Amino acid sequence: MIDISHLHTGLFIGGEWRDARDTFTTLNPATGQPLADLAAASENDVDAAVDAATAAFRGEWGALQPSRKGLLLNKLADLVERDIEQLAALESLDMGRPVGASAALMIPNLIGTLRYYAGWADKINGDLIGNDGYMGSPQPVHAYTRREALGVVGAIIPWNAPLMILGWKIGPALACGNTVIIKPAEDASLAILRFAELVDEAGFPAGTVNVLPGVGKVAGEAMSLHPGIKKISFTGSTETGRAILRNSAVNFKRTALELGGKAPQIIFDDANLEAAVQGCAMGLFFNQGEVCAAGTRVLAHRSVYDAVLDGLKGAAQAQVIGDPFDPATTMGPLVNARQRDRVVDYMKKGANEGADVVAGGSAPEGPGFFVEPTVLAGRNDMTVAREEIFGPVGIVIPFDSDDEAIALANDNQYGLSATVWTSDVSRAHTVSARVEAGAIGVNGWSPLAPQLPWGGVKASGVGRELGYEGILAYTEPKTVAVVL
């Protein structure tokens, strides 16, 4: 077990570690036992962080050359890579993911995102704009746009993928010249607190990055209401996203909200069935199913429906549930008791509404917040097919035609992502165009990379992260027109 006794557990404001008036206790999800006592930021602490971030934006960080900003981001990426095993262990200790997945997939995504945006730092340009002259007269006007940093931005991080999603927010924000206030999730703050130590070690000017562990209804709400914060980027539940959007509207604050999902995975009759089943199983069970893009609605052509059910049943039964630090473990605990109970309740709802339990369906006895990987067979009108469960529970639904598959896929309030399994390139493009989602994976579940924009439609949120869209999202265009 990793030693956390030397880890800072306070507030990181203006380049200094501070105590808070209140604290809260986190639990180890694998045992249910107390893990750490952390500072709980107050409204006054949010004010202090905004003051520090504003001073940095108007001072040393704001005056730093773009290329120097890129060098600091690259240095931070190097430090994360140096400490990847420690960071992976902290994240797994916090939220239960098998440590191998943290080290092999999640932290490398953070490193790649920091390096990608380090390369953008000195390449953020405006446009020269052709025009008809001053007020339509022959007198020429030299017109152009500048892309300028927003100022202080807030990043509210979820507990299911803390460091990876932190990178999606902090990478473009810093590359564009903004300063950042980070609010980690209550259930997963340790790895981000260690990340703050690396920010300090990398040499970022004081106040450039600030970290406020705490309770969402206090610190998170104060951030969304604060007039000194120009943008909030939030990843989490749709319900909380709506509250942040309402609060942010008071000050006309920009928002980027990546919210819930109920992603369809469509398996057509011409798909590589072995690859499709393996990919769908990953979409169902990776990260204990605690993924916004989890492919929890498997839509299978009737000709392959039984084979898909059998394949996913085998994949569920092959999962090894246990200690996230045991190399044999493929599925750790859910993040807390509340989430475990919520997932179990959905399993019961599925059975009560007539779904066939193909695999799993309950929570094993013993310590920790574990549930069984579960596969249900049912219909698209069942609660388990309508609502986000955020656990390793999927439902398999048959279809008979392409039109029916698309209609089923779109018959849901969410639209974050979808997966299409087919060997027909024409069908792949046609279906991808018609499915209502922000990102489509063809013959691969939820491909994520720093270069690919990410975000949803409908109840899955507004705005985009990653790619060049991330640069646009953290800058404001300013028009300059010089009458010659």
N, C-alpha and C positions, 0 to 999 in steps of 0.2 A: 504494500500500500504506500502511496506517495505521501511524503511528509509535507503538510501545509502549515506547520507551525511558524515558519519564517515569512509566509506570504502576507503582504499588506492586505488588510480587510477594511480599511477606512475609505475616506473620500479623497480622490485625486483632483485637486483644484489648483490651478495656477502653478503647476509644477511641484506642488507640495502635497504630502499626505496629511489629512486632517481627521480628527475624530468627529463623530456626530453625536447629537444629543440622545438619539434613540438607536437601538440595534434590533436585528431580527435573526432568527436561527434557521439555518437550512438543514435538510436531512439528506442522508445517503440513501438514494432510492433502492439500492441493492439490499440494504439491511433495515431501512426504516429508522435508523438511529441518528442522533444529532451529528452534524458534520462540521459546521462553522457558525460563528457569530459575526455578522457583518453590519457595517454602518448602514443606517437608514436615513437617506438624505431628506431634509425638510425643504419647505418653500424658501427659507432663508439661504439654504445651501445652494439651491438652484439659482437664486439671485447672485450669490458669490461666484458661481461657475460662469454665469453669463457675463458678469463684470470682467472676470479673468479672460474669457474667450474674446470679448470685445476689445480689451486692451491689446491682446496678441494680434487680433485682426488689424487693428489700426496702428500697431507698432511693429515689433520685430518680424513676426511671421508675414504680415502683409507686405513688408518692405523687402522680404527675401526674394532673390531672383528665382524665376520659375525653374531653372535647371537645378538650383540648390534644393528646392522643394522635392524634385524628382530624386536627387541623391539621398535625401533623408528617407523617402519612402523605400528606396532600394535598401538602405541600411537597415530599416525596420524589418523588411522582408528577410534579410540575412540573419537577423537576430531570431526571428520566428523560426526560421529553418534550423538554426543552431539548437533551439530549445523545443523542437517539435515533439519529442517524446514526452517532455514534461507538460507541455500544453495539451497534448492529446490525453494524457492521464488526468489532468485537472478537469477537462471537459467530460470525460467518461465518469469520473468520480461524482461530478455534479448532476449529470442528467441520465446516466445509465447506458450510453452507447458502448458497444464493444470497443475496447481501446484500439484494436487493430484497424477498425474502420475510421476512427478519428485520425490516426497517424497516416493511413494510406490515402484517404480521400478528402476529409474535411479540412484539415490544416493545410495540405498542399493547395487546396483551392484558395485559401486565404493568402498564401504566399504568392500564388500566381496572380491574384487580383491586385495585390500591392505592387507587384512588378509591372503589370500591364498599365496601371494608372501612373506609375512613376515615369513611364515612357511618354505619357500624354502631357505631363506638367508644363513643358516648354513648347507645346504644339497646339495651344488653344487659340484659335484665330477667329477674327470676324470676317466680314465680306465687304468687298467694294461693290457699290450699288449704282447701276446705271439709272439715269433719270432724265426728265424733260427740261431741266433748268429751273431757275428760281421762279416759283409761282407760275410755271409754264412759259416764262419768258426766255429769250435767247441767252440770258446771263447764266453762265455755267455754275453748277454746284458739284463740289467734290463730296460725295456721300459715302459713308461706310458704317459698319457696325463694329462694336467692341463686345466681347463676351467677358463680363465681369463677375467676380465672386459674389455670392449672396451676402456673406457675412457669417454670423454665428448660426450653425445648424444643429439640430438635435437628432440623435439616432437612438431609437428605442428598439432593443434587441430581444428576440425570442429565446426561449430556453432550449429549443430542439436542435439548433445548429448555431450556437453563439458566435464562435470565431469566424466561421465561413460567412455568415450574414453580416457580421460586423465589418468584414473586409469589403463587402458590396457597398457599404455606406461610407466608410471612412476613406477608402481608396480614392474614389472620384471627388469626394468633398475636399480632401486635402490637396489633391492634384490641381484643383481649380482655385485654390487659395483661400478656402473657407477655414474657419476654426470649428471645432466639434465638441459637443457635450454628449456623452454616451450614458444611457441608462440601461444597464444589464437587466435581464429578467431575475426576479427574486430567486428562482430555483436554479439558476445557472450563472453565477457571478464570478466564480473563482478564476476561471481561465481568462476572463476579460480583465480582472484585477492584475493578473500576471502580465497581460498584454500592456497594461498601463505602465508597469515597471520597465518593459522593453521600450516603450515610447520615450520614457525618460532617459534610458541608457543610450538610445539612438541620438539624442541631442536635439529633439524638437524644442523650439522656444517655449518657455513657460506659458501655459494658457492655451496653447494650440489644440491640445487634446485634454479633455477633462472627463473623469469617470465618476458617476454618482450611483452607487448601488442603493437600492431602496425599494419602497413599495410603489407599485404603479399608480394607485389612486392618490398618492401624495406627490412623489417626484415626477412621475410621468404626466400627471394632470397639470402640475405647475409648469412643466416644460411646454406643453401644448398651448397653455394660456399666456405664456410670457411674451411680451411685446418685443423683447430684445432678441428672441430667437426667430430667424427669418424662414426657417423651413423645419418640418418634422418628417423624418423618414421612419416609418414604423412597419414592422413585420409581426403579424400575430393574428388574433381572431377578428372576424368581421365585426362582431359586437363592439370590441374595443376600438377598432378602426373607425367606426361610426362616431364614437364619442370623441376621438381625437379630431376628426374632421369638423365636428360641431364646435369644439373648443378653438380650433385653429381659425375658424371663420371669423371669430371675434376681432382678430388682428389681421385678417386677410393673409394669413401665413400660408406659404406653399406647403403642400403635403405630397408624400409618396407613400402609398399604402399597399403593401403586399399582404393579402388577407387569406381567407380560407379557400379550400378547394375540395372538389369531389371528382377528380380527374377520371375520364373514361379511358380505357385501353381497348381499342377495337381490333379484334383478331378476325381477319377475313379468311375465306376458305383456301386462298392461295398462299397463305403465310407459311414461312418456315416454322412449323409448329413447335419444334424443340426450342428454338431461339425465343419464340413468342412466350411460351410458358415460363422459361427461365427469366425473361425480361419482366413479365407480369409479376412473377414471384418477388423479384427485386423491388418492383414498384409497390408491392403490398407490404413487405416485411422489413425492408431496409430501415434502419433507425427506429425499430420497433413500430413502424407505421406512423411515427410522429413527424410527418412531412406534409407540408401544405400541398405539394404536388403528388402525394401518394396516389397511385393508380388503383383506387378502391372499387371502381366499377369496371369489371371485365366484361366487355360485350363480345360474345363469341358467336360466329356464324353457326347455325344449327348443325351443319354437317361436321363441325369439329367440336361442338359443345361438350360432348361427353369426354372426349380426349383432353380438353382443357381442364375440365373438372378433375379428372384423374391426375393430371400432371400437377395441378396446384395443390391437390390433396397430398401428393407425395412430397412436394416442396415444403408444405406446412409441417408435415410430420418429420421432415429431415432437420428442421431448425433445432438448435441446441440452446435451451434457455438456461441462463445462469449468470454467474459473476462476470461483469464486464472485463475483468482483468485476467480471466481464464482464457488461454488461447483457443480452447475448444468452443467457446461460446460464440454463437452467431446472433443471439437476440438477448439483450439485457432487459432490465426492468423499465417500466414507464416512469415518468419523472416524479410522480408523487401519488399518494393514496387517492386523492380526488380524481386524478386522471384515470387511474386503474378502475375505480368504481364506475366512472362514467363510461368507459369502454365496455365493462362487463354488463352494464345496463343496456347498452346498444345490442350486445349479443343476445340478451334476453328478449328485447323488442323484436329482433329479427326472427327468432324462433316463434314468438307469440303471433307474429303476423304471417306465419306460414312458410318462412324460408327453411330449406333443408340444411341442416348443419353437416357439411361434408367433412370438416376437420376442425378440431379445437372446440371453442364455444364456452370456455370458462377461465377462471384464474386458479393457478395451482396454489395449494396450501403452503404455508411457511412464511418466513420473513421476507421483506422486500415487496416491491410493487409490480409483480410480474403478471402477465396474462398469456394465454395460449395463442399462437398464431391461428387465425380462424378463417375458414372459407365457407361461404354460404352460397346456396343456389336459390335464386328467386326472381323477383320482378323489379322493374325500375320505379314502381310506385310505392315500394316499401320504405319505411323510415331509414333503414340502413343504406338505402340507395339514394336518399334525398339529402341527408345531413352529413356534415363532416364529423367523423368519429375520432380521428387523430390517434389511431392505434392500429395494430396489425389485423384488421378485419376487412375482408373484401367480399363482394357479392358478384356472382357470375350470372349473366343474363343473356339468353339466346336472341338472335335476330335472323331474318331470312333474306334481307336485301340491303343494298348500300344505302338506299334512302331511309330504311327503317333504322339502320345503325346510326346514321347521322342525326335522325330525329331523336333517338334515345340519348345520344351523347349530348345534344343541346338541351334536352328537357331537364334542366337543373339550374338553380340560381347561381351556381359558381361557374367560373371560366378562367381558371389559372393555366392549366396545361392539359394536354391529351397525348395519347400515343396511338399510332396507326401501324398495324402489322400487316404487310402485304408485299408480294413480289412484283406487283404491277405498278410501274412507275407512274403511269397515267392516273391510276386510282389513288396513288399516294398523294399526288399534287391536288387532284380534284377534291378528295375528302379533306385534306388539310385546309383548303380554302374555305370549305363549308362549315367546319367545326368551329364553334364559338369558344375560342381560348386564346390566351396571350402567347402561348408557346406550344408548338407541336413537335413531338419526336416521331420520326418514322423509323421503324425497325430498331428502336432503342428507347428505353424509358428515360424521360426527363434529362436529356443531355444538358449539362451546365458547364459553362466556360466563361471566363472574364470577358471574352469578346462578344458574347451573345446577349442581346437585351433580354431582360426577364421582368415579367409582371403580368397582371391579369385583367380580365374584363368582368362585367356584371358585378356580382357580390365579392369577387376575388380582388377588388381594389382598383386603384388609379395610379398612373405613373409607371415609369420603367426604371430599372437599375441595370448596371453592367453595360458593356459596349460603349460606343460613342454616345448612346442615349444617356448614359450616366454623366457625361461631360455636359450635355445640354441641360440636364436636370439640376445641376449644381452651379449654373451660371445664369446671368440675366443679360439679354442683348440690349445694348445701348446704341441708339442711332446718333451719329454725328453728321451734320450737314454744313459744309463750309461754302458760303457764297463767294465765288471768285471774282 
